Amino acid sequence: MEFFLDTGIIEEIKEAIEWGLVDGVTTNPTLIAKSGRSQEDVIKEIANLVDGPISAEVISTDKDGMLKEAQALAKIHDNVVIKLPLTLEGLSACQILSDEKIKTNVTLCFSANQALLAAKNGATYISPFIGRLDDIGQSGMGLIEEIRVIYDNYGFQTKILAASVRHCDHVREAALVGADVATMPLKCMKSLVKHPLTDIGLAQFLQDHRASLS
């Protein structure tokens, strides 16, 4: 499974890169706004730090507007992936961009039918929002399972990108059911390494070592 960091904060990316776990970055207008900088400037700096996919989102809701924004974003760097909403206009833009060999991440996916449409139109990534589904009492992980079966049935190359990841159990469960990628905030990525028995074991080793020197 690939790990993407879901952020627009450069300092967070620099910190996570030190761990050797970051395969890519996802951004959105909300995350970019938190940085207080323009999307273009943030994407350029991320591209200098991370040698992997960088998702940048369009703002327009009509196909022509999406295509215009996508073309501009794609020129920033070869690693830019265009985030499109899962609407009919977004799917139309996805097909055109896919034909132009521009990578796409179709986002705001909440059903297997939606994921099927995105794959048929050549999406590079599909982003099911598992946390938001869990919030309303539906199974985000069940959706990933369904998408995995459908994509495997027909040999779709679209990668399943687990999004709206809230905690480390989401990452584990997504890996178990076959998601290709999980994108997560820095706090969640840090939590993956944590286990109380690891801390207890390390403390015991250090205590024993000190005792052996006395």
C-alpha positions in Angstrom: 0.0 0.0 0.0 1.2 3.5 -0.8 0.9 6.2 1.8 -0.1 9.8 0.8 0.1 12.7 3.2 -3.1 14.7 3.2 -1.9 18.3 3.8 -1.0 21.6 2.3 1.4 22.5 5.1 5.0 22.3 3.9 6.5 21.8 7.3 4.3 18.7 7.8 5.6 17.2 4.5 9.2 17.9 5.5 8.7 16.1 8.8 7.0 13.1 7.3 9.6 12.8 4.5 12.3 12.1 7.2 10.5 8.8 8.0 10.7 7.5 4.4 7.0 6.7 4.3 5.6 9.4 2.0 4.8 8.2 -1.5 2.7 11.2 -2.5 0.6 14.1 -1.3 -3.1 15.0 -1.6 -4.3 18.6 -1.2 -7.6 20.4 -1.5 -8.8 24.0 -1.4 -9.4 23.8 2.4 -5.9 22.5 3.0 -4.3 25.0 0.7 -6.2 27.8 2.4 -4.7 26.8 5.8 -1.3 27.4 4.3 -2.2 31.0 3.4 -0.5 30.7 0.0 -1.6 30.2 -3.6 -2.2 26.6 -4.8 0.4 27.0 -7.5 3.2 28.1 -5.1 2.3 25.2 -2.7 2.2 22.6 -5.4 5.6 23.8 -6.8 7.2 23.5 -3.4 5.7 20.1 -2.7 7.0 18.9 -6.1 10.5 19.9 -5.0 10.2 17.7 -1.8 8.2 14.7 -2.9 8.9 12.5 -5.9 5.4 11.1 -6.3 1.8 12.0 -7.2 0.5 15.4 -6.0 -3.3 15.8 -6.1 -4.5 19.3 -6.9 -8.2 20.1 -7.0 -10.2 22.1 -9.5 -12.7 24.6 -8.3 -15.0 24.9 -11.3 -18.2 22.7 -11.4 -18.7 22.8 -15.2 -16.6 20.6 -17.6 -15.0 23.5 -19.6 -14.0 25.3 -16.4 -12.5 22.1 -14.9 -10.6 21.4 -18.1 -9.2 25.0 -18.2 -8.1 24.7 -14.5 -6.7 21.2 -15.1 -4.5 22.3 -18.0 -3.0 25.0 -15.9 -2.4 22.8 -12.9 -0.9 20.0 -15.0 1.7 22.5 -16.3 3.0 23.1 -12.8 4.8 19.7 -12.6 4.6 16.2 -14.3 3.6 14.7 -10.9 0.4 16.7 -10.6 -2.8 14.7 -10.5 -6.1 16.5 -11.1 -8.8 16.1 -8.5 -12.2 16.1 -10.0 -15.6 15.8 -8.3 -17.7 12.7 -9.0 -20.4 14.5 -11.0 -21.4 14.0 -14.7 -19.4 17.2 -15.5 -16.4 15.8 -13.6 -16.7 12.4 -15.3 -16.8 14.1 -18.7 -13.6 16.1 -17.8 -12.0 12.9 -16.5 -12.5 11.1 -19.8 -11.0 14.0 -21.8 -8.0 14.4 -19.4 -7.4 10.7 -19.5 -7.3 10.7 -23.3 -4.7 13.5 -23.0 -2.6 11.4 -20.6 -3.2 13.7 -17.7 -3.6 11.8 -14.4 -6.9 12.2 -12.5 -8.2 11.6 -9.0 -12.0 11.4 -8.9 -13.0 12.4 -5.5 -16.1 12.5 -3.3 -17.0 8.9 -4.1 -19.6 7.3 -1.8 -20.9 4.4 -3.8 -19.6 1.4 -5.9 -21.7 2.6 -8.9 -19.9 6.0 -8.8 -16.5 4.2 -8.6 -17.5 2.0 -11.6 -18.2 5.1 -13.7 -14.9 6.8 -12.8 -13.0 3.6 -13.8 -14.9 3.4 -17.1 -13.8 7.0 -17.9 -10.1 6.3 -17.2 -9.6 7.8 -13.7 -6.1 7.2 -12.4 -7.4 7.2 -8.8 -10.8 6.9 -7.2 -11.2 8.4 -3.7 -13.9 6.8 -1.6 -14.4 8.9 1.6 -14.6 6.2 4.2 -14.7 8.5 7.3 -17.6 10.5 6.0 -19.6 7.3 5.3 -18.8 6.0 8.8 -20.1 9.3 10.2 -23.6 8.6 8.8 -23.7 5.0 9.9 -22.7 3.4 6.6 -19.6 1.2 6.1 -16.7 3.0 4.4 -14.7 -0.1 4.5 -17.5 -2.1 2.9 -17.4 0.4 0.0 -13.7 -0.2 -0.6 -14.4 -4.0 -0.6 -17.1 -3.6 -3.2 -14.9 -1.4 -5.4 -12.0 -3.8 -5.1 -14.2 -6.7 -6.3 -15.6 -4.7 -9.2 -12.2 -3.4 -10.4 -10.7 -6.9 -10.2 -13.7 -8.4 -12.1 -13.1 -6.2 -15.1 -9.4 -5.5 -14.9 -9.7 -1.8 -14.3 -6.4 -0.1 -13.6 -7.9 2.7 -11.5 -6.2 2.7 -8.1 -8.4 2.8 -5.0 -7.3 5.7 -2.8 -8.8 5.5 0.7 -9.6 9.0 1.7 -11.2 10.7 4.7 -9.0 8.5 6.9 -9.7 9.3 10.5 -7.5 6.9 12.5 -4.9 4.1 12.2 -7.6 1.4 12.2 -8.9 2.8 8.9 -5.4 2.3 7.4 -5.2 -1.3 8.7 -8.7 -2.2 7.5 -8.1 -0.5 4.1 -4.9 -2.5 3.6 -6.7 -5.7 4.5 -9.4 -5.2 1.9 -7.0 -4.2 -0.8 -7.0 -0.4 -1.1 -4.0 0.6 -3.2 -3.4 3.9 -1.4 -4.4 5.5 1.9 -4.1 9.3 2.2 -4.0 10.6 5.8 -3.2 13.6 7.9 0.2 13.8 9.6 -1.3 12.9 13.0 -2.7 9.7 11.7 0.5 8.7 9.9 2.4 9.2 13.2 -0.1 7.0 15.1 0.7 4.0 12.9 4.0 3.3 14.7 2.5 3.6 18.1 1.8 0.6 20.4 2.0 0.6 24.2 3.9 -2.7 24.2 6.6 -1.2 22.0 7.1 1.6 24.5 7.1 -0.7 27.4 9.6 -3.1 25.7 11.9 -0.2 24.7 11.9 1.2 28.3 12.7 -2.3 29.7 15.6 -2.8 27.2 17.1 0.6 28.2 16.6 -0.1 31.9 18.4 -3.5 31.5 21.2 -1.9 29.6 21.8 0.7 32.3 21.8 -2.0 34.9 24.4 -4.0 33.0 26.7 -1.0 33.1 26.5 -0.5 36.8 
